[in-house]
């Protein structure tokens, strides 16, 4: 996160999740909820979010589960197996956070996009499946299905961008199943593959920026 952004976005603790509100001087009215990956904090994905949507208000949120020197969004059993009770409890708490953050800060959820990376992307996906109607647009970087139950949530009218890494040996093999899951639920899915591993980079930013611009053009 830039020095300017960090000075104007102190960590706030007034809602169920700690977060930073980053509001550009010429805000467009759009908003990005930003969910980091495992073992880090809310500052790590903010530069990518700013790259994708320079004029959007950012809500950079911190996961509540401790992992080494950082945080994650729910408990894991193995790198690709997750504690189901933890998923549902943290997803429900995050749904409450989103509603309260929108009210407190005057955010328009119909113009909000949820940007998640790795474990953060998995939380966004469960948010859509377990609390439909809250998320209209989601960009999921290096995500995989994490719910054991096969849900038939109606996600018609929801846009989902899924970007997998060609060399991501951990989550990459599960990306097609996630695409199938959201397509089966009726979401409008744009699935991409970039030449990288599990890490994110400029290619992800370029794709996500294009994807958001296409939505704005239609609107």
N, C-alpha and C positions, 0 to 999 in steps of 0.2 A: 504494500500500500504506500502511496506517495506520502512525503512529509506533510504536504498541504492537507491531504485527506485525513491523515492521522491526527493532526491538530484540531480538525473540525469534526471529529467523530469519536468522542470519548465513549468507552464501553459503558453501556447502560444496563441496569439491573432491575428495571421497573416492571418487567413482564416475565413470563415463565422461563424464557431463555435469555441469556445475556446477548447483546447485539450492539452493533454500531450503525448509526444512521448517517449516511453520507449523501448530502444533498448538494448537487452542483449549483453554481450561481444562476445558470439559465436552464433550469429544469424543464423537461419536456412534458411532464405529467405522467410519464411511464415510470414503472418501478421494477427493480430486480430484487427478489429475495435470493440471497447467495448462501449456499450451504457447502462448506469445505469438506475435504477428505479426512481420512483417519490420522490421528496422531499429531494434528496441527491445530490452528485456531482460525478465527473468522477473518484474519488479515490476509491469509494466503491466497484466497481466490478473488479478493477485491480488485487487484490490478487487471485480471482477465475480464472481470465484469465491466470495469470501466472502459476497457478496450472494445468490448462488444457493444456497449450502450453508453457513450460518453455523457449524455444528457439525462440519463435516468437516475432517479433516486435509488440508492442502494440500501438494502437492509441486510447487512452482513451478520449472520447469526452464528453463535457458538454452540456446538453440541454439548450435551450435559454429562456424557459418559467419559470418565478419565481414561486416557490411553497414553502411557509413558509421560512425556512432557506436554502432551496436547490433549485433544478431545476427539470423541467420535459420537455418532448419533444413536446407536443402540449396541447392545452386547453381541459379541460374536463367539461362536463355538470353534470354528476353523475359519481360514480366510474366505471360504465360500459357503459357510453354514452359520446361521444366525439364530439368536434366542428369540423365539416367537413372541413371548409375553413382553419382552423388552421392546420389540418392534412396535407392537400395538400400543403400549403405554406411551412411548415417546412420540409416536405419530399422533396420538390423540392430544397430547400436550402441545405439540407443534401446531396442530389445527387451531387450538385455542389461542396460541401465540399470534398466528396470522390474523385472525379476526380482531384481536385486541390491538395489534400493531396498526392495522388499517384504520381503526377508529381513532386511536390516539394521535396518529400522524397524518390523517387525512389522505390516505392512499386509496387509489381506485383499483380494486382487485381485478376488475375487468380489463385493466391496462397493465397488469402485473405479469411478469414472467418469473418462473422459479428456475434458477440456475444451480445445478448440483453436480458435484464431482465425486466419483467413487462412492464412499459410504454416504455422503451427502446426497448424491443422485439417487441412491437407493431409498433414502428417507423421502425424497420428493415423489418417487414412484409409489411408495406405500401411502403417501398422503392422497394421491389421486385415486388409488384403488379403495382405500378405506373411508375417505371423506370426500366423495365426488361432489363437484360443483364449486369447490374452493379454488382449484387451479384451472385456469383457462389455457395457459401456455407453459410448457416445461422444456428446458434444454438439459439433457442428461448426458454427462460425459463419463465414460468408462463405468457403466452401470450393469447390473444383473438382476434377475428376479430373486427376491429374498423371502417371500411369503410361501409357506408350505401349502396353504389352502389355495385351490384354484378358484379365483373369484370371477364373477361375471358382471362386473360393474359396468354401467352404461356411461361411456365416456364420449358420446357423440358431441361434437362441438369443441372438443379439446385438441389442441395441437401439441405434438410431442416431437422433439428433435432428439435422436439418439446417435451419439458419436462414439464409435468403438475404435480401439487402437489395433492396427493389424498385427503388431507384435506383442500385444497384451496377453500373456499366457495365463494369467489368473482369471480375469473377467471376460476377456475376449470371446472364449468359446460359448459363453452364456448369452452374449448379445442377441443372437438370432431369436432365442426363446423370449427375450424381452420385447423385441419387435413384434413377434407373433402374439404375445399377450395383449399388448396395447391395441394392435390391429383388431384382434378378436373382440375387444371391448368397444370398438367403434371409434377410437381416436384417429385423428389424421396424423399419420406417422411419417417422418422423414428420417430415414436411416442412412448414416454415412460411416465410412471407414477412413481413418487417416493413417499415414505412415509413421506410427509411433508405438511406444509400448503403453504402459499404464499412465505415464505422465501426460499432462496437457500442455498446449503451446499455441503458437500463432495460428496454426492451421485450424484449430478448434475455434479460435476467436473469429477468424474470417468466415467460417461456415455459419456460426451462430449469428454473426452480424448480418449476413445475407438473409438468413432465415427470418430474423426479426424484421428486417426491412421489407421483405415480401409480405409479411402480415400487415404492416403499417400501410403498404400500398393498396392492399385489398380493402382495409378499413376506411 
